[in-house]
Amino acid sequence: MAPAANTVERLEERQIGQQLDEVETRLVDQLAGRKEITEERVRNIVRAIRERFADARIRAFLPILVERAARRELGL
């Protein structure tokens, strides 16, 4: 693969990582103050779901897929 392609892939991967971090932060912020759902639980769920998608070939939709799965698991 050409060096430019590798650079683009790394940039895209970084952007997706940032978006996934934003999903985690958004859910933590949204659920702040709810005693039944701790911040630690939210973070653990999001990270576990991220790991399930670690080998996904198409990564552009990971943030929305992770957020939807986390919301389902959290009962939202």
C-alpha positions as CSV (number, residue, x, y, z in Angstrom):
1,M,0.0,0.0,0.0
2,A,1.2,3.5,-0.8
3,P,2.5,5.7,2.0
4,A,-0.3,8.3,1.4
5,A,-2.9,5.6,1.8
6,N,-1.4,4.5,5.1
7,T,-1.5,8.2,6.3
8,V,-5.1,8.5,5.3
9,E,-6.0,5.2,7.1
10,R,-4.2,6.3,10.3
11,L,-6.0,9.7,10.2
12,E,-9.4,8.0,9.7
13,E,-8.6,5.6,12.5
14,R,-7.7,8.4,14.8
15,Q,-10.9,10.3,13.9
16,I,-13.0,7.2,14.6
17,G,-11.2,6.7,17.9
18,Q,-12.0,10.3,18.9
19,Q,-15.6,9.8,17.9
20,L,-15.8,6.6,20.0
21,D,-14.3,8.5,22.9
22,E,-17.0,11.2,22.4
23,V,-19.7,8.5,22.5
24,E,-18.4,7.3,25.8
25,T,-18.3,10.9,27.2
26,R,-21.7,11.7,25.9
27,L,-23.3,8.7,27.6
28,V,-21.5,9.3,30.8
29,D,-22.6,13.0,30.8
30,Q,-26.2,12.0,29.9
31,L,-26.4,9.5,32.7
32,A,-24.7,11.6,35.3
33,G,-26.7,11.7,38.5
34,R,-28.5,8.4,37.9
35,K,-27.5,6.2,40.9
36,E,-28.4,2.9,39.2
37,I,-26.0,3.5,36.3
38,T,-22.5,4.5,37.4
39,E,-19.9,6.2,35.2
40,E,-17.7,3.1,35.6
41,R,-20.5,0.8,34.3
42,V,-21.1,3.1,31.3
43,R,-17.4,3.2,30.5
44,N,-17.0,-0.6,30.9
45,I,-20.0,-1.3,28.6
46,V,-18.7,1.1,25.9
47,R,-15.2,-0.4,26.0
48,A,-16.6,-4.0,25.9
49,I,-18.7,-3.1,22.8
50,R,-15.7,-1.4,21.2
51,E,-13.7,-4.6,21.6
52,R,-16.5,-6.6,20.0
53,F,-16.1,-4.4,16.9
54,A,-12.3,-4.4,16.9
55,D,-11.9,-6.5,13.9
56,A,-14.6,-4.8,11.8
57,R,-13.5,-4.3,8.2
58,I,-15.7,-1.2,7.6
59,R,-15.0,1.1,10.5
60,A,-16.8,4.3,9.4
61,F,-20.0,3.3,11.2
62,L,-18.4,2.1,14.4
63,P,-19.4,5.2,16.5
64,I,-23.1,4.9,15.8
65,L,-23.0,1.1,16.1
66,V,-21.2,1.3,19.5
67,E,-23.5,4.0,20.8
68,R,-26.7,2.1,19.8
69,A,-25.4,-1.1,21.3
70,A,-24.4,0.7,24.5
71,R,-27.8,2.4,24.8
72,R,-29.5,-0.9,24.4
73,E,-27.4,-2.5,27.1
74,L,-28.0,0.4,29.4
75,G,-31.7,0.3,28.8
76,L,-32.0,3.7,27.1
